[in-house]
Amino acid sequence: MDLTVQPLVSVVTPVHNGEKYLAECIESVLAQTYQNWEYLIVNNRSTDRTLAIAHDYSKKDKRIHIYNNDHFLNALQNHNHAFRLISHESKYCKVVHADDWIFSECLTKMVELAEKHPSVGVVGSYRLDNIKVNCDGIPYTVTVISGREICRSIILGARCIFGSPTTTLLRSDAIRSRKFFYNENNFHADKEACFDVLQDYDFGFVHQVLSFTRRHNRTITSSAGEFNTSFLGNLIILKKYGSLYLHEEEYKKIFRKWRMKYYRFFMKIFFSKKKKRKEFWNYYKVGLEEIGFPVTPVKLLKVLFVHYLIKSFI
């Protein structure tokens, strides 16, 4: 790629009370070998020094732009708000969470691949996930794979290699073409967004560690454990995109498998001595109703009774 003619990249950091790691995150963007970027830091009503830190850096580099929300948004709403702020001239968008950072060649390597292959809408890479390298699974000789193929393989059981928002680069047109890029009812909206974009694009992969994801108790990913959000997130994706990426019989078989998995999950919760909070049930109620898959105690008992009855005769 000719580094003298670089397409504009919109780097986005939605943040709430991120003072502990924000400076490290910003420094990693400033250290990029790629130079044609705008950096949007979207402060979500922080009560710590987040805004002050962001303003200090914006005074040092005019490419850094600070947006301060008028009212508090939840994490997914703030991401969608941030996406709507990117420049109309940007060709690519790179999210960097305030807890994370990117290696100096991240933008150069990802944009280079995307520019070489216009069919690519999402670019991924290996990432340093705390102390482990992951998002592997694509053969080293493969740098571009069809969106249909990668999504099929994940639905059929392959390990997801999209990582987190910090791990991927997106074509800005794919973001701008959607009113809400992230589904605000899916905790794993970044994964769902990849499935949505890859209906029309290929997936590109750089075989290099280009990002760092921090794991600690305050991250959104860590707090997801209480709600077992991957259960609902995967079901939403399967219900929305399974029939698009799988053959009819494949989809029916996979859906039956996941449906029973979810029923068992809910039955385990119902009979657990450790009762879940009201927020837990509201989370699942809204998400399941959105995809036309409501779960009631009567339905759970009926389906499980039939399942085990049939199983006893096999």
C-alpha positions in Angstrom: 0.0 0.0 0.0 1.2 3.5 -0.9 1.5 5.1 2.5 1.4 8.6 0.9 -2.2 8.0 -0.3 -4.0 6.5 2.7 -7.8 6.2 3.0 -9.2 7.8 6.2 -9.7 5.5 9.1 -12.2 6.5 11.9 -10.8 5.2 15.2 -13.6 5.1 17.9 -13.4 4.7 21.7 -16.8 4.8 23.5 -15.9 5.2 27.2 -17.4 5.4 30.6 -15.2 5.9 33.7 -12.1 4.6 31.9 -9.4 6.8 33.5 -7.3 3.8 34.6 -6.4 2.7 31.1 -7.5 5.4 28.7 -4.1 7.1 28.4 -2.5 3.7 27.4 -5.3 3.2 24.8 -4.8 6.7 23.3 -1.0 6.3 23.3 -1.4 3.2 21.2 -3.4 5.1 18.6 -0.9 7.9 18.5 1.9 5.3 18.0 0.4 3.9 14.7 2.6 3.7 11.7 -0.5 4.6 9.7 -1.2 8.3 9.8 -4.4 9.2 8.1 -6.9 8.7 10.9 -9.4 10.6 13.0 -9.9 9.6 16.6 -13.3 9.9 18.2 -13.5 9.5 22.0 -17.1 9.4 23.1 -17.4 10.1 26.8 -20.5 8.6 28.3 -21.1 10.8 31.3 -18.0 9.7 33.2 -17.6 10.7 36.8 -13.8 10.2 37.0 -11.0 11.9 35.1 -11.8 10.3 31.7 -12.9 13.6 30.1 -9.9 15.5 31.4 -7.5 12.9 30.1 -9.2 12.9 26.7 -9.1 16.7 26.5 -5.4 16.7 27.4 -4.6 14.5 24.4 -6.9 16.4 22.1 -4.8 19.5 22.7 -1.7 17.7 21.6 -3.1 16.2 18.3 -5.9 17.8 16.3 -6.9 14.5 14.9 -8.4 13.6 18.3 -12.0 14.7 18.7 -13.9 14.6 22.0 -17.7 14.0 22.2 -19.4 14.4 25.6 -22.8 12.7 25.8 -25.7 14.9 27.1 -27.2 11.9 28.9 -26.1 8.5 29.9 -26.4 5.6 27.4 -25.9 1.9 28.0 -22.8 0.4 26.4 -24.4 -0.7 23.1 -26.3 2.5 22.7 -23.1 4.4 23.1 -21.4 2.3 20.5 -24.2 3.1 18.0 -24.0 6.8 18.9 -20.2 6.7 18.3 -20.6 5.0 14.9 -23.0 7.7 13.8 -20.3 10.3 14.5 -17.6 9.0 12.1 -16.7 11.1 9.2 -18.5 10.7 5.9 -15.1 10.6 4.3 -13.8 7.6 6.3 -13.4 4.4 4.4 -12.7 2.2 7.4 -13.7 2.1 11.1 -11.6 0.7 14.0 -13.0 0.4 17.5 -10.5 0.5 20.3 -12.0 -0.1 23.7 -10.7 2.1 26.5 -9.4 -0.9 28.4 -7.6 -2.2 25.4 -4.8 -1.1 23.0 -3.5 -1.8 19.5 0.0 -2.6 18.3 1.7 0.0 16.2 1.2 -1.8 12.9 -2.4 -2.6 13.5 -4.0 0.0 11.1 -1.3 -0.4 8.5 -1.6 -4.1 8.2 -5.4 -4.2 8.3 -6.0 -1.4 5.8 -3.4 -2.9 3.6 -5.3 -6.2 3.3 -8.6 -4.5 2.9 -7.3 -2.2 0.1 -5.8 -5.2 -1.7 -9.1 -7.1 -1.5 -12.1 -4.7 -2.0 -14.5 -7.7 -1.4 -13.4 -7.8 2.2 -15.8 -6.0 4.7 -14.4 -7.3 8.0 -10.7 -7.7 8.8 -9.5 -9.7 11.8 -6.2 -10.8 13.3 -4.7 -12.7 16.2 -5.0 -10.9 19.5 -3.3 -10.9 22.8 -6.2 -11.8 25.1 -4.7 -10.9 28.5 -1.8 -13.3 28.4 -2.9 -15.7 25.7 -2.9 -15.4 21.9 -6.2 -16.4 20.3 -8.6 -15.8 17.4 -6.7 -18.5 15.6 -8.1 -21.3 13.4 -7.6 -19.9 9.9 -4.8 -21.7 7.9 -1.7 -19.5 7.6 -1.9 -19.6 3.8 -5.4 -18.1 3.8 -5.9 -14.4 4.1 -9.3 -14.0 2.5 -12.3 -16.3 3.1 -15.9 -15.9 1.9 -18.3 -14.4 4.4 -20.6 -17.4 3.9 -17.9 -19.9 4.6 -16.6 -18.4 7.8 -20.1 -17.8 9.2 -21.2 -21.3 8.2 -18.3 -22.9 10.0 -18.9 -20.9 13.2 -22.6 -21.8 13.3 -21.7 -25.5 12.8 -19.3 -25.4 15.7 -16.0 -23.9 14.7 -14.4 -21.5 17.2 -15.4 -17.9 16.6 -12.4 -15.9 15.4 -13.9 -12.4 15.3 -12.7 -11.6 18.8 -13.9 -8.3 20.3 -14.6 -5.0 18.6 -10.9 -4.0 19.3 -9.9 -7.0 17.2 -11.6 -6.1 13.9 -11.5 -3.4 11.2 -14.8 -2.6 9.4 -15.7 -0.9 6.2 -17.4 2.3 7.1 -20.0 1.9 4.3 -21.2 -1.3 6.0 -21.7 0.8 9.2 -23.4 3.7 7.5 -25.8 1.5 5.6 -27.4 0.4 8.8 -29.5 2.6 11.1 -28.3 0.7 14.1 -25.1 -1.1 13.5 -25.3 -3.0 16.8 -28.4 -4.8 17.9 -29.0 -3.2 21.3 -30.8 -6.3 22.6 -27.9 -8.6 22.0 -25.0 -8.4 24.5 -22.8 -9.9 21.8 -23.8 -7.4 19.2 -20.3 -7.1 17.7 -20.4 -10.8 16.8 -23.9 -10.4 15.3 -22.8 -7.4 13.3 -20.1 -9.5 11.7 -22.6 -12.1 10.6 -24.8 -9.3 9.2 -22.0 -7.6 7.2 -20.6 -10.9 5.9 -23.8 -11.6 4.0 -22.4 -9.2 1.4 -18.6 -9.2 2.0 -15.6 -11.5 2.5 -13.6 -11.9 5.7 -10.0 -10.9 5.7 -7.4 -12.1 8.2 -3.9 -10.8 9.1 -1.7 -13.5 10.6 -0.2 -11.2 13.1 -1.0 -10.2 16.7 -2.4 -6.7 16.3 -4.5 -6.0 19.4 -4.6 -6.4 23.1 -7.8 -7.2 25.1 -7.7 -6.6 28.8 -9.6 -9.0 31.2 -10.5 -7.6 34.6 -13.6 -7.4 36.8 -14.8 -4.1 35.5 -14.9 -5.0 31.8 -18.2 -5.6 30.1 -17.0 -9.1 29.0 -16.4 -10.1 32.6 -19.7 -8.9 33.9 -21.4 -11.0 31.2 -20.7 -14.1 33.2 -23.5 -13.5 35.6 -26.1 -13.5 32.9 -24.5 -16.2 30.7 -25.0 -13.8 27.8 -23.4 -16.1 25.2 -26.5 -18.4 25.4 -28.9 -15.7 24.3 -26.3 -14.0 21.9 -25.7 -17.3 20.0 -29.4 -18.1 19.8 -30.2 -14.6 18.4 -27.5 -15.1 15.8 -28.7 -18.6 14.9 -32.4 -17.5 14.6 -31.5 -14.5 12.4 -28.8 -15.9 10.2 -28.9 -19.7 10.4 -31.2 -20.1 7.5 -29.0 -17.7 5.4 -25.8 -19.6 5.9 -27.0 -23.2 6.3 -29.0 -25.6 4.1 -32.5 -26.1 5.4 -31.9 -29.5 7.0 -28.7 -28.3 8.6 -30.5 -25.4 10.1 -33.3 -27.5 11.4 -30.9 -29.9 13.0 -28.7 -27.2 14.6 -31.8 -25.2 15.8 -33.3 -28.3 17.5 -30.0 -28.9 19.3 -29.7 -25.3 20.5 -33.3 -25.1 21.5 -32.9 -28.1 23.8 -29.7 -26.7 25.1 -31.5 -23.6 26.1 -34.4 -25.4 27.7 -31.9 -27.4 29.9 -30.2 -24.2 30.8 -33.4 -22.5 32.0 -34.5 -25.6 33.9 -31.2 -25.7 35.7 -31.7 -22.1 36.6 -35.3 -22.6 37.8 -34.3 -25.4 40.1 -31.0 -23.8 41.3 -30.7 -22.9 45.0 -29.1 -19.7 43.9 -31.9 -17.6 42.6 -31.3 -15.1 39.8 -32.1 -11.5 40.1 -35.0 -9.8 38.3 -32.5 -8.2 35.8 -31.5 -11.7 34.7 -35.0 -12.7 33.7 -35.8 -9.4 32.1 -32.6 -9.7 30.0 -33.7 -13.1 28.6 -37.4 -12.1 28.3 -36.7 -9.1 26.0 -34.1 -10.9 23.9 -36.1 -14.1 23.4 -39.3 -12.2 22.6 -37.4 -10.1 20.0 -36.7 -13.3 17.9 -40.1 -14.8 18.5 -38.8 -17.5 21.0 -40.5 -16.8 24.3 -39.8 -19.2 27.1 -42.4 -19.9 29.8 -42.4 -22.5 32.7 -45.2 -24.5 31.1 -43.4 -24.6 27.8 -40.2 -25.7 29.5 -41.8 -28.6 31.4 -43.7 -29.7 28.3 -40.8 -29.8 26.0 -38.5 -31.4 28.5 -41.0 -34.1 29.3 -41.5 -35.0 25.7 -37.7 -35.0 25.2 -36.9 -37.4 28.0 -39.9 -39.5 27.2 -38.6 -40.0 23.6 -35.1 -40.5 24.9 -36.2 -43.3 27.3 -37.5 -45.4 24.3 -34.3 -45.0 22.2 
